[in-house]
Amino acid sequence: MTGSQLVDSAKHWSLDYLKDNIGNGNFNVYKSRSHHFKYYSDKKLQKTKEFTPPTQLTEMTFQEFVQLIRSKAENSEER
């Protein structure tokens, strides 16, 4: 994590460090076909029937998340 104002203890965080230390719980992850996150309010848009959410909510472990973003990074490097 570069370019941030993290406290000194967090400056050594990397994907590998977090993967090894964050635990095995499930986390909410929003996936997007465009690979961009777009915030919207589920509650406010329940009345709008023609709205299609730009993201899909899924649950995964942090280890699965790391695998997913690394595979996406590898695929983009191959192009």
C-alpha positions in Angstrom: 0.0 0.0 0.0 1.8 3.0 -1.3 1.0 6.6 -1.3 -1.2 6.5 1.8 -1.0 7.9 5.2 -1.1 4.6 7.0 0.3 4.2 10.5 3.8 2.8 10.6 2.6 -0.7 11.7 0.5 -1.0 8.5 3.3 0.0 6.1 4.5 -3.6 5.7 1.0 -4.9 4.7 1.0 -6.7 1.4 -1.4 -9.2 -0.1 0.6 -12.0 1.2 0.9 -10.6 4.7 -2.9 -9.9 4.9 -3.7 -13.3 3.4 -1.6 -15.0 6.1 -3.0 -12.8 9.0 -6.5 -11.8 8.3 -8.2 -15.1 9.2 -10.6 -17.5 7.4 -13.9 -15.6 7.7 -16.1 -14.7 4.8 -16.1 -11.1 3.5 -18.6 -9.3 1.2 -17.1 -8.5 -2.2 -18.7 -6.6 -5.0 -17.9 -7.8 -8.4 -18.3 -5.6 -11.5 -18.1 -6.6 -15.2 -16.5 -3.3 -16.0 -14.0 -3.7 -13.1 -15.1 -0.4 -11.7 -16.9 0.0 -8.4 -20.1 2.1 -8.5 -21.9 2.9 -5.3 -25.6 2.8 -5.2 -28.2 2.4 -2.5 -30.2 -0.8 -2.6 -32.9 0.7 -0.4 -33.4 3.8 -2.5 -33.5 1.8 -5.8 -36.0 -0.9 -4.7 -38.7 1.3 -6.2 -37.0 1.5 -9.6 -37.8 -1.7 -11.5 -35.8 -0.9 -14.6 -32.5 -0.5 -12.7 -29.9 -3.2 -13.1 -27.2 -3.1 -10.4 -23.7 -2.4 -11.9 -22.2 -4.8 -9.3 -22.9 -8.2 -7.8 -22.5 -9.0 -4.2 -20.7 -12.2 -3.3 -19.0 -13.7 -0.3 -15.6 -15.2 -0.2 -12.6 -15.6 2.0 -9.7 -13.2 1.8 -7.6 -16.1 0.4 -10.1 -16.5 -2.4 -10.2 -12.7 -3.0 -6.4 -12.7 -3.3 -6.5 -15.5 -5.8 -9.2 -13.7 -7.8 -7.3 -10.4 -8.1 -4.0 -12.1 -8.9 -5.6 -14.1 -11.7 -7.2 -10.9 -13.0 -3.8 -9.1 -12.9 -2.1 -12.0 -14.7 -4.8 -12.0 -17.4 -4.5 -8.3 -18.0 -0.6 -8.6 -18.2 -1.0 -11.2 -20.9 -3.0 -8.8 -23.2 
